[in-house]
Structures are given as C-alpha cells and as structure tokens.
Amino acid sequence: MTEKRTGLRSSFVRVNCYARRISKTMPDGWSYGGDQGWFGSSDGSIAPMGCGLISCADILLYKSGRTKLDQNEYLEFVRSLGKGQLRVRKRLGLNGISMALGMRSRLRQAGLPYKARWCFSKKKMLPRIRDMLSRDIPVTISAGPKLFFKKRGITGVTFYIRGRDGRLTLPSWRSGTVSDHYVTVTAVIETDEKTLLEISSWGERYYIDWADYLAYIHQAGTVFSNIMFIKE
C-alpha cells in the first residue's frame, strides 16, 4: 500500500512531565504537544475550555524552535499567552475569529512573518492544511459545536491510535468521539484507501479519518468547524 505523507519537517512540541504523566501514544513517554488538563482551578477556564489556547501555544513554540520543554516551563508559557485576545472565556473558550486575531498579534511579537485568519470554506480546507504543512506550519483545526444544526446522527469526530502496521484502533479512554474541540494537525497521510490527519490533542498523538471529519461538518457546518490559516 502506497502512502504519501505531508508533514512538519522537525519534531513537534514535546513536554517532559516526569512521573506526573506518561504519554500513552509516544514510546519515550514525553507528550505530543500540550494538554489543557495540566492546568488547575487557579488558571481560570484553561483546563475545561483551553484547547484552542493550547493549539496556539504549540504553533508558536514550534515556529520559535522551542520543541522540548519541561512541564513547568510549558505551563508558564501558556499562562503568559492566555491574555488579551487569547484569553479563554468562561463557558465560551476561544472562538476562531478571536483566536486568529490574537495569533496575528502574537506572531508579530515573536518576530515571525505570518498572518492568521479563521476560515469558513469546506472545499479549501484540506488543500490549505497541505499547504501549511508543506511550509512547516502546524494547523489548528476544530470539530465545533452543532449550535444551529439540530440534526440527529453523528455526534462528533472519532480519534484513533495508529499502530506501526497502519491499523487504526480506538483509544482506551472512551469511544474516541470528540466535538467542540480544537486540535493541532502535524501531518496529512494519504493512502489508496483513505486520508488521515495526524493530530496533537491532550498531549497525545491521534489520527482522524478525513471522511469522518467531513461527515461531521456536513451536519455541524463550517462556521465553527474549520481551520486557522496562517500564511506569510
């Protein structure tokens, strides 16, 4: 089976949590990206609603070349980032437009020559993901809420673990179905049979079947389920 991979050129953000948390999907035990669950009640709404902030933090860290961190160092970076337009609001989290505006400012402050905007097109989503990855930029993507679409049926997007043989299995933590959540895409893997997104979520490496994602946004719409497009 032929496989085409479009992904980041360097290792993604890895956090050493020592004995406090061991990755279930990474062989060395270090995380794959950040995890909002590392934060406590004193950090406001980051723990329950901070997935978008985590994705922004991981993109900024990756593009700044800071890809291996201790957990305390990571926590302090996210806390400093979660102010102004990237502040996680109670019960609301971060919406895509505010996130993109906040990232514009943070990218400029970091001296990175990029601009960010939230997208709404379904047809352009996968080509834009491929484009960003080919330019070595991680991609924030969301499986948003179905606020205005009350159709029954698909309740979310399924996360998978991918074995060395390419076989997909469900994670042990639950059914694997997720909605109202931001993750970070680190690669697109295309085979004769399917297209997969390799993602970072909750400090783990998972995979999303692109056909599964399209089926979800067919019901949920693309206003809240889309990507943050970053370009020069």
Secondary structure, 3 states (H helix, E strand, C coil): CCEEEEECCCCCCEEECHHHCCCCCCCCCCCCCCCHHHCCHHHCCHHHHCHHHHHHHHHHHHHCCCCEEEHHHHHHHHHHHCCHHHCCECCCECCHHHHHHHHHHHHHHCCCCCEEEECCCCCCHHHHHHHHHHCCCCEEEEECCCCCCCCCCCCCEECEEECCCCCEECCCCCCCEECCEEEEEEEEEEECCCEEEEEEECCEEEEEEHHHHHHHHHHHCCCCCCEEEEEC
